[in-house]
Amino acid sequence: MGPIIKTELGLPLIHKGKVREMYDYSEDKILMVATDRISAFDVVFNEGIPYKGAVLSTLSKFWFGKTNSIIPNHVLSTEMPENLPKYLQGRAMIVKKAKPLKIEVIVRGYLTGSGYKDYLKTGKVCGIELPAGMKDGDKLPEPIFTPSTKATKGHDLNITEDEAAEIIGKEKLDFVKKKCFELYNFGHDYLLSKGLILADTKFEFGELPDGEMILIDEVLTPDSSRYWPKDKYDQGELVSLDKQYLRNYLETLDWGKISPPPTLPREVIEGVSNLYLDTYEKITGEKFPKEEIE
């Protein structure tokens, strides 16, 4: 079977994101499917990336298991019931229904990407003052917590902590901030032991009906994080093991970064797929189980 770019499961569709499709599975459960779709610059491409959805789901399962002692998460099962299509195995998980917080949060340990662009203009990242003279890729004096709005269309907008507190309340924000730093530091230390640097990563949180806050969506994947090989970093090179590979290719095109997207050549599709597979193997130390994916 080729890449899965859409699913039709005969269940009520709650939400269709750029990559994930969420189905109402029962009164308190959601079926969350990671398709093989890929987006860049907020545009979803027509071609799917082989194994991408399975890598995202399997890596999230790996990290959710490792971080459960820091904060509980939404995963109930990654085994698919027999009444669902076999191709969902490895690509989907059954999760708890939770009310997502109305903000997303990024923890940045290194100055790069949109944070670096912000810094060049203002000397700050999301309103946080940083030392003068920093370069792309420099390690920050300490990780910083940068919340943003959740845009239903277009870009999320960076906001200050005060603005985030107005949206979700100071008590919840303080809890989320504390857990974000614990999660980032755990992920950073673990990845360093695998020869990787975790430059920045996004976390999402949700509330259960009893008010308990849990980790939801995906965690520490190539779609939500920026990793660099440490050996290259030590030589002054920032080599991204994430969607930056695709973005770099797209920057060479005469394309306005709006729909419709350009057609992706086969070698780029294969390159992106191999990047996801290689990243999985670097992080877990295991070969990706291709034979278990339909």
C-alpha positions in Angstrom: 0.0 0.0 0.0 1.3 3.5 -0.9 1.2 6.6 1.4 -2.1 7.2 3.2 -3.2 10.8 2.5 -6.8 10.5 3.7 -8.9 8.1 5.7 -12.6 7.2 5.6 -13.6 5.1 8.5 -17.3 5.4 8.9 -16.9 7.2 12.2 -17.8 10.8 13.0 -14.9 13.0 12.0 -14.2 15.5 14.8 -11.2 17.3 13.2 -9.0 17.1 10.1 -5.7 18.8 10.6 -2.7 19.2 8.2 -1.5 15.7 9.1 -3.9 14.2 11.7 -7.5 13.1 11.4 -9.5 12.7 14.7 -12.6 10.5 14.9 -15.2 10.2 17.6 -14.6 6.6 18.8 -16.8 6.5 21.9 -18.2 8.8 24.6 -14.7 9.3 26.1 -12.3 8.1 23.4 -10.9 9.5 20.2 -9.2 7.6 17.3 -6.3 9.8 16.3 -4.7 8.9 12.9 -1.4 10.3 11.6 -1.6 10.3 7.8 1.3 10.5 5.5 0.4 14.1 4.5 3.1 16.7 4.8 2.8 20.5 5.0 5.3 23.3 4.8 4.7 27.1 5.1 1.1 26.1 6.2 0.4 24.5 2.8 -0.5 20.8 2.6 1.1 19.0 -0.3 -0.7 16.6 -2.6 1.9 13.8 -2.3 2.2 11.6 0.8 5.5 10.7 2.4 5.9 6.9 2.8 6.0 5.8 6.5 5.8 9.4 7.8 2.5 8.9 9.7 3.7 5.6 11.2 7.0 7.2 12.3 5.1 10.1 14.0 2.7 7.8 15.8 5.4 5.2 16.8 7.8 7.9 18.0 5.0 9.7 20.0 4.2 6.3 21.6 7.9 5.9 22.5 8.1 9.4 24.1 4.8 9.3 25.8 6.0 6.1 27.5 9.3 7.8 28.6 7.6 11.0 29.9 4.6 9.5 31.7 6.4 10.1 35.1 6.7 13.9 34.3 3.0 14.3 33.2 0.3 11.8 32.2 -0.8 11.7 28.6 -3.8 10.8 26.5 -2.7 7.5 25.1 -5.0 4.5 25.8 -4.0 2.0 23.2 -1.9 1.7 20.0 -3.4 -1.6 19.1 -6.2 -1.3 16.5 -9.4 -3.3 17.0 -10.3 -5.8 14.3 -13.2 -3.8 13.1 -10.9 -1.1 11.8 -8.7 -1.2 8.7 -5.4 -3.0 9.0 -3.5 0.0 7.5 -4.2 2.0 10.7 -1.8 -0.3 12.7 1.2 1.7 13.6 -0.4 4.9 12.3 -3.1 5.4 14.8 -3.8 5.4 18.5 -6.9 5.5 20.7 -6.7 8.4 23.1 -8.7 10.0 25.9 -11.0 12.8 25.1 -9.5 16.0 26.5 -10.3 19.7 26.1 -7.2 21.2 24.4 -5.8 24.4 25.9 -6.3 27.4 23.7 -2.5 28.0 23.4 0.4 26.0 22.1 3.8 26.3 23.7 7.3 26.0 22.3 10.4 25.6 24.4 13.5 26.9 22.8 17.0 25.9 24.0 18.8 27.3 21.0 18.4 30.5 18.9 17.2 29.6 15.4 14.3 29.6 13.0 11.5 32.2 13.6 13.1 33.0 17.0 16.3 34.0 15.3 14.5 36.2 12.8 12.6 37.8 15.7 15.9 38.3 17.6 17.6 40.0 14.6 14.8 42.6 14.4 14.2 43.2 18.1 17.0 41.6 20.2 14.2 39.6 21.8 12.3 36.3 21.1 8.6 36.6 21.9 9.4 39.6 24.1 12.2 37.8 26.0 15.4 39.9 26.0 18.5 38.0 24.9 22.2 38.8 25.1 23.5 40.9 22.2 25.7 39.3 19.4 24.1 35.9 19.3 24.3 33.9 16.1 22.0 31.3 14.4 22.2 28.1 16.3 23.7 29.5 19.5 22.7 27.8 22.7 20.5 30.1 24.9 21.7 31.0 28.4 18.7 28.8 29.5 15.7 27.4 27.7 12.9 29.9 27.1 9.1 29.3 27.1 7.3 30.9 24.2 3.5 30.5 24.0 1.4 31.1 20.9 -2.2 31.3 19.8 -3.7 28.3 18.0 -4.7 29.6 14.6 -7.4 27.7 12.8 -6.0 29.1 9.6 -2.6 30.5 8.7 0.2 31.0 11.2 0.0 30.7 15.0 0.8 34.1 16.6 3.5 34.4 19.3 2.2 35.9 22.5 3.7 37.0 25.8 3.2 35.0 29.0 0.9 37.7 30.3 -1.3 37.3 27.2 -1.2 33.5 27.6 -2.3 33.9 31.3 -5.3 36.0 30.1 -6.3 33.1 27.8 -5.9 30.1 30.1 -5.4 31.6 33.6 -2.2 32.1 35.5 -2.4 28.9 37.5 -2.7 26.7 34.5 0.0 28.6 32.7 2.4 28.2 35.6 1.7 24.4 35.7 2.2 24.1 31.9 5.4 26.2 31.9 6.9 24.0 34.7 6.0 20.8 32.9 7.3 22.1 29.5 10.8 22.8 31.0 10.8 19.3 32.6 9.8 17.7 29.3 12.3 19.7 27.3 15.2 19.1 29.6 14.4 15.3 29.7 14.2 15.2 25.9 17.3 17.3 25.4 19.4 15.1 27.8 18.1 11.9 26.3 18.7 13.0 22.7 22.2 14.2 23.6 23.0 10.7 24.6 22.0 9.6 21.1 24.2 12.2 19.4 21.4 14.7 18.7 20.6 18.2 19.9 17.0 19.2 20.6 17.0 22.8 19.5 13.3 23.5 20.1 10.0 21.6 20.4 6.3 22.2 20.7 4.0 20.8 23.3 0.2 20.6 23.5 -1.9 20.1 26.7 -5.5 19.2 27.3 -7.8 19.0 30.3 -9.8 15.9 31.3 -13.4 16.3 32.6 -12.1 16.1 36.2 -9.7 19.0 35.6 -6.5 16.9 35.3 -4.0 18.4 32.8 -2.4 15.9 30.4 0.0 15.9 27.4 -1.9 15.4 24.1 -1.3 15.4 20.3 2.3 14.4 19.5 5.5 14.8 21.4 9.2 15.2 20.4 8.6 14.1 16.8 10.3 15.5 13.7 7.0 17.5 13.0 6.9 19.1 16.4 10.7 19.5 17.1 14.0 20.6 15.6 16.9 18.2 16.0 20.5 18.6 14.9 23.3 16.0 14.8 25.7 17.0 17.5 28.8 16.1 15.6 27.8 18.5 12.8 26.8 21.1 15.3 30.2 21.0 16.9 31.7 21.7 13.5 29.5 24.8 13.1 26.8 23.1 10.8 23.1 23.2 11.5 21.8 20.0 9.8 18.1 19.6 10.4 16.5 16.2 10.8 13.0 17.4 10.3 10.8 19.2 7.7 13.6 21.8 7.2 14.9 19.5 4.5 11.7 20.0 2.5 11.6 23.7 3.3 15.1 24.1 2.0 14.1 22.4 -1.3 11.0 24.6 -1.6 13.1 27.8 -1.1 14.9 27.0 -4.3 11.6 27.2 -6.3 9.8 30.2 -7.7 6.7 29.5 -5.6 4.8 32.0 -3.5 4.2 29.7 -0.6 0.5 29.6 -1.1 -1.9 27.0 -2.5 -1.8 25.2 -4.9 1.5 23.6 -3.8 4.2 22.5 -6.4 4.5 18.9 -7.3 7.2 17.2 -5.2 9.8 15.2 -7.3 10.2 11.5 -6.4 13.8 12.1 -5.1 12.5 14.7 -2.7 9.7 12.5 -1.4 12.2 9.6 -0.9 14.6 12.0 0.8 12.0 13.2 3.2 10.8 9.7 3.9 14.4 8.5 4.6 14.9 11.4 6.9 11.9 10.4 9.1 13.1 6.8 9.1 16.7 7.7 10.0 15.5 10.0 12.7 13.4 7.3 14.2 16.3 4.9 14.2 18.7 7.5 15.8 16.3 8.2 18.6 15.1 4.7 19.4 18.3 2.8 18.5 16.1 0.4 16.5 15.3 -0.2 12.9 11.8 1.1 11.9 9.5 -2.0 11.6 8.4 -1.3 8.0 7.1 -4.9 7.6 4.5 -4.2 10.3 3.1 -1.2 8.4 0.6 -2.0 5.6 
